[in-house]
Amino acid sequence: MKNVLRTSFPSISKNEALARGIAAQFTALLDPTVEELSDIRTAVSEAVTNAIVHGYGHPNGTVTMELTSEDGVVTAVISDEGRGIEDIELARKPFFTTMPEAERAGMGFAVMEAFMDSVSVDSAPGRGTRVTMKKKLGENAR
């Protein structure tokens, strides 16, 4: 049975913890392992932080999170209508950052890819960004 939850929230940093908690509670309904739950929380946290910090950089934007579970697979889609990404492949390289003065590590996409089974990014300057991540749970992951 397919389950879908969609929510949106202002682009303020404390909402990263809110999104992480919502993703954890949603995933907990599927009886994941502790590691699977932690992986999803971490990846969602990175995607939401990217939307808040890089997508907008101010508190007047909206971040949307859609979580879907179907056939033992959790899909998390994090989107914003912010600045967008000029060069997606460059942005996905470890240690690349557009904000070196803020001491950003440039590891957001690398972390998402390490913890999820698949990560896709759709973005264009001035159009915003949509990150889609999938994680297979339990027997489906084997």
C-alpha positions in Angstrom: 0.0 0.0 0.0 1.3 3.4 -0.9 1.6 6.1 1.8 2.3 9.7 0.9 3.0 12.7 3.2 3.5 16.2 1.8 4.4 19.2 3.9 6.0 22.6 3.4 7.7 25.0 5.8 9.6 28.3 5.8 13.3 28.3 4.9 14.6 28.8 8.4 17.4 26.7 9.9 15.4 25.3 12.8 13.0 23.6 10.3 15.8 21.3 9.3 15.3 19.4 12.6 11.5 19.4 12.0 11.9 17.8 8.6 14.4 15.3 10.0 11.9 14.3 12.7 9.0 14.1 10.3 11.0 11.8 8.0 12.0 9.6 10.9 8.4 9.2 12.2 7.2 8.5 8.7 9.9 5.9 8.1 9.3 4.4 11.6 5.9 3.2 10.4 7.7 0.7 8.1 9.7 -0.9 10.9 13.2 0.0 9.6 16.5 -1.0 11.2 18.2 1.7 13.3 20.7 2.1 10.5 18.1 2.6 7.8 16.2 5.2 9.9 19.5 7.0 10.6 20.4 7.0 6.9 17.1 8.6 5.9 17.2 11.2 8.6 20.7 12.2 7.7 20.0 12.4 3.9 16.8 14.5 4.5 18.7 16.7 6.9 21.4 17.4 4.2 18.8 18.0 1.4 16.7 20.4 3.6 19.8 22.3 4.8 20.9 22.7 1.1 17.5 24.1 0.2 17.5 26.5 3.2 21.1 27.7 2.9 21.9 27.5 -0.8 18.4 27.6 -2.4 17.3 30.7 -0.5 19.8 32.0 2.0 16.9 33.9 3.7 13.8 33.0 5.7 11.3 34.1 3.1 11.3 30.9 1.0 9.3 27.7 1.2 10.8 24.2 1.3 8.6 21.3 0.4 9.1 17.7 1.5 7.2 14.8 0.1 7.7 11.4 1.6 6.4 8.2 -0.1 6.5 4.6 1.0 5.6 1.8 -1.4 6.7 -1.8 -1.6 9.4 -1.3 1.1 11.0 1.8 -0.6 11.0 5.2 1.0 11.2 8.1 -1.4 12.0 11.6 -0.1 11.6 14.6 -2.4 12.9 17.9 -1.1 12.3 21.0 -3.3 12.6 24.7 -3.3 11.9 27.6 -5.6 15.1 29.3 -4.9 18.3 30.2 -6.8 18.8 26.9 -8.5 22.1 25.2 -9.3 24.1 26.4 -12.3 26.2 23.2 -12.7 24.7 20.1 -11.0 27.7 17.8 -11.7 30.1 20.3 -10.2 27.8 20.8 -7.2 27.7 17.1 -6.6 31.5 16.8 -6.3 32.8 16.4 -2.7 34.1 19.5 -1.1 32.6 21.9 -3.8 30.9 24.8 -2.1 29.6 28.1 -3.2 30.0 29.5 0.3 33.6 29.0 1.4 33.4 32.0 3.7 30.7 30.2 5.7 33.0 27.3 6.3 30.7 24.9 4.4 32.3 21.6 3.7 30.6 20.9 0.4 29.7 17.4 1.4 25.9 17.6 1.2 25.3 15.6 -2.0 28.1 13.2 -1.1 26.4 12.5 2.2 23.0 12.0 0.5 24.5 9.6 -2.0 26.4 7.6 0.7 23.2 7.1 2.8 20.6 6.6 0.1 20.3 4.0 -2.7 19.7 6.7 -5.3 19.8 10.5 -5.5 18.7 12.6 -8.5 18.8 16.3 -8.8 16.8 18.5 -11.1 17.7 22.2 -11.0 18.2 25.3 -13.1 19.2 28.8 -12.2 16.3 30.9 -11.1 14.0 27.9 -11.1 14.8 26.1 -7.9 16.0 22.6 -7.1 14.3 19.2 -6.6 16.3 16.4 -4.9 14.7 12.9 -5.1 16.2 10.2 -2.9 15.2 6.6 -2.5 16.0 4.0 0.1 15.1 0.3 0.1 14.2 -1.1 3.5 14.5 -4.5 5.0 14.4 -7.5 2.6 14.0 -5.1 -0.3 17.5 -3.8 0.3 19.1 -7.2 -0.2 
